[in-house]
Amino acid sequence: MGVFVYLPLVLPLTALPMARLAEQHLHPRSATLVLAAVGSTLALCSTLCLALLMVVGTAQLPGNPLPDGWSDPEVREAVPYEHKAGQIAIGVLAAVLAACGSTLLRHTRTRARAAEALRYATRHGASGDIALVPSPDPYAYALPGRRGRDGRVVVSTAMMDCLDDRERRALVAHERAHLAGRHHRYLLMTQLAARANPFLLPLRTAVAYSTERWADEEAAYAVGSRRVVATAVGKAALFSHRGRGPAVLPAFAAPGPVPRRVAALLDSGPPAGPWPRVSAHLAVAAVTATVGTAASALSSLNATVTLVGILHAATPL
């Protein structure tokens, strides 16, 4: 077991160069999928190793409910600095679980409030997949349905008043792209990953940006004009500074680098294929992230198998 149990706690650092380069050089769809997968894997591995350390640390505490054999010298020798590291892991893992639980609770409450707004709009005649909510606050967001169905685009009347007809079509196409791509899942995955390991915060930011860029490109294809979408994004961001749309759901004027989104839309567009031409710095970042993710998975697997075997041997029959 040895130091392998500690490696997944710091190996998320290997994904940081990829987080920046992916949003610059990959198609937004590819960047979202890659970064969400890498971030989730690294977060799971680091949390698993915290749990292993917690088991060793808890076994050293007097009056713990674990079998007596789990505090034998053979178990302690499997982890260097087991006494201090194990006790620290107890507090850190508790903080991780509390942070992830808080994120899930906030996400659930936000979706419940959004669903209530949707029911209000339905009572006032909203139909189809677009719900127009009477509100003086300009906002628009995608409200996912259950099991990938019944998703709705929620738009306030104030937001509609800010845009012309083509820009409104761009807004609706953008939010429909969020629903079709199930972007809220990637956002939630990376939010939980960043809660589990703060080193993954840049991946959360990158995925939040790439999902918006993904929807921007889909909207540009739907309305046939990148400039119209760029104008709609800029105007929505300008007027929505006082809006109160839910922050944990994909939103047309979500906080973030709006000027970068507008500049990308006014450019020629992302690569036609899912992967760009190979460049030296992108290749190095991709290899580093791949090696770091693989090493994290193997280290956590090695630590798990080793500790389970030792605990099994130390457990009295």
N, C-alpha and C positions, 0 to 999 in steps of 0.2 A: 504494500500500500504506500508507505513512505510519503514522499513529497507529491506523489501523483494526485493525492486528494486535494492539494492546494492549487494545482495548475488551472483547473476550470474557473477558479475565482478571478484570475487575472488574464486568461486567454481571450476574453472579449475585447481586449485592447487590439488584438490582431485584426479585428473587423473594422476599425475606425477609418483607415485609408479607403477601404472599399465603400464605406457609407458615403463619403464625399464624392468619389469618382463615379459611383454607380448612377447617382442622380444627374451627373454631368454628361456621361457618355453612353449610358444604356437607354433603351426605350423605356419610358415610364412604367409600362407593364412589367417588363423584365426586372427593372430595378425594384419594384414593389415585391415581386415574388421572391427574388433572391434575398433581399435584405430581411424580409419577414421570416423566411426559413432559417437564415443564419442566426438572426437574433433570438428566435424561439429556441433553437437548438442550444445555443450558448447559455441562455437563461436557465433552461431545464438542467443542463449539466452542472452549472454553478450551484443551483438550488439543491440538487441531489447530493453534492459533496458537502454542502452545509448541513444537510440532514445526517450524513454519515458522521461528521465531526460532532454533531449534537448528541448522537447516540453514545459516542465514546465519552463526551464530556458529562452527559447525564449519569453514566455508569459510575463516575467517580464521586458523585454527590451522596452524602449520607442520607439514608432513608428513601432512596429512589426505588421505584416499583420494578426496575429491571432485574433479571436474574443475577445472583451474586457472582457467577462466573464471568460476567461481562466486565467486571472490574479487575480481572486477573492481570498479572504482569504481561502475559502474552498478548492480551488485547492492547494494553497501553504501548507496548513496543511497536505495534503496527502503525502508530501515528506519532511522528515527532512532535514534541511540545504538546502532548495530548491534553494535559491538565488545563493550561491556559487557553489553548486553541479551542478545546471542546466547550469550555464555559463561555468563551466569547461567541462561539457559533450558536449557542442557545439563544442569546439575546439578538444576534443578527438575524437568525432564521425567524424568530418571533416578529421582528420588525418587517421582514420581507413578507411574511404571511399577512400581517396587518395592512401593509401598503397595498398588496394585491387585492385583499378583501375590500379595502376602501375604494380602489379603482373599479372593481366589479359592482360595488354598491352604487357608486356615483353614476356608472354607466346605466345600470338598471333604472335608477330614479330618473335619469335624463330621458331615457326612452319612454318611461311611463308618463312624464310630463308632456313629451312630444305626442304620444298617443292620445292624451287628453285633448291637446290642441287639435289633433286630427278629428277626433269625434265631434268637437265643437264645430269644425269646418263642415263636417258631413251633415250635421243637423241644419246647417245654413245653406245646403244645396250643393256642396262639393261632390263631384262625381268623377269616375275614371281614376287615373293614377296621379292626378294633380289636385291638391287641396289648397284652395285660396283662403287664407286666414285673415279676417279683418283685423288689422293691427297698424298702429302708427310707426312701429319699429320695422325698418327694412331688414329682412332676413330670408334665407332660403336654405333648405337642407333636405337630405334624403333620409327618410324614415323607413328602415328595412322592415319587411314583414316576417312572419314566422315561416321557417323552413324554405326560405328563398322565394316566398310568394307574398302577394298583397302588399308589396312595398309601395310607398307613396312619396311623391314630391310635394313638400310642404313649402308654400311661398306666401309671404305676407302681401297684403294689398299695397303697402308702402313700397316694397321692393318692386312690384310690377309697375308702379307709377314712375319709378326712376329710369325705366328702360323703354326703348322703342320696341316695335314688333319683332324685328330680327334678333335683337338682343334678348328678348324674352324667350324666343325659341332656343337660343344658345343656352340660356340659363336652364331651361327644362331639359335639354339634351345633356347638359353637364350632370345634372342630378340623376337623370335616368342612367347615365353611365356608372355613377356610384352604386346605384341599385343593382345593375346588371353584373358589375364586377365584384359585388359583395365587399366593397372597400372597408366597410366598418369592421369586418373581421380582421383585416390586416392591421388596422389602426389599434384595435383592442389587443391583438397579439403583441405588437411592439410596445404598447403602453405597459402591459404586464411584464414584458421582458425588461424594460427599463426600470420598473419597480423592483424586480428581482435582482438586478445588477446595474448599479448606476453607470458603469462603463458603457452600457448600451444606449444611453440617452441620445447620442448622435444618430443611431439607427432609427430611433423613434422619430426624430426630427426629419430625417431623410425620407422615411416612409410616408409621413404626413404630407411632405412636399410632392413625392412621386405619385401618390394617389390623386392629388389635385391635378397634376400634369397629365396623368392618364385620362382623367375625365375631360380635361381641356381638349386633348387631342381627339377624343371621341366626339365631343361637341363640335369641334371644327369640321370633322368629317361629315357630321349630320347636317350642319347648316351650310356647308360648302364655302366657308370663309373663315380663315384664321383671324383676320382683322376684326371681324364682328365679335368673335369670342373674346379677343383681347380687349376690345372696347367695353364689352359687357363686364368682364372681370374687373377692369379698372374702375368703372362707374359703380359697380356693386360694392367694391372695397371702399370707395370714397364715401358712399352714403351709409354703409352699414357699421360705421364706427360706434354708433349708438344703438345698434341692434342687440337683441338678446337671444340669438339662436343658440342651440345647444352645442357646446364646444367639443363634445366627444363623438359627434356624428359628422359625417362628411358634409361640408357646407360650401356653397358657391363662393362666398367671400370669407373663407376661413382665415383666421389670423396667420400670418406668415409672410414669406417673401413674394408678395404680389408683384413687385416690379420684375422679378426674375420670371414669373409666369407670363407676364405680358411680353417681356423681351423674347421668351422662347416661342410664343405664339406668332410674334412678328418675324421670327426667323423662318428658315426653310422647313423646319420640322425635325423630329427625331429620325434615327436610322430606319430605313424601310423594313429591315428584318429585326428579329428579336435581339440580335447581338451585333455590336459595331465592329469596325475593323480593329484588329489587335494592335495595341500600342504598348510600349515598354512599361510605362508607369501603371496602366490599367492591368496589364498582365501580372506585374509584381504584386499589386494590391489584391487581385483575385487569388493568386497562389497563396499569398500570406493569409487571407481570410479562410481559404479552403483548408490549409494546413492547420491553422489555429482551431477551426471548428472540428476537424477530424481528431486533432490531438486532445481537445476538450472531451469529445465523446469517448475516445479510447481511455483517457485518464479516469473519467468518472466510471466507466465500465470496469476497468481494472480495480479501482478502489472499492467498488461495490462488491464484486466477486470475492476479492480478498477478505474484506471485512465480514461478509456473510459467512464465508468458510471458517474464519476464526471464531466468530460468535457461535456458529453451530457446534464447533469443537468444544467451546468453553461452556456451552449450556449443559447443565446437569440433566441426566435422563430421569 
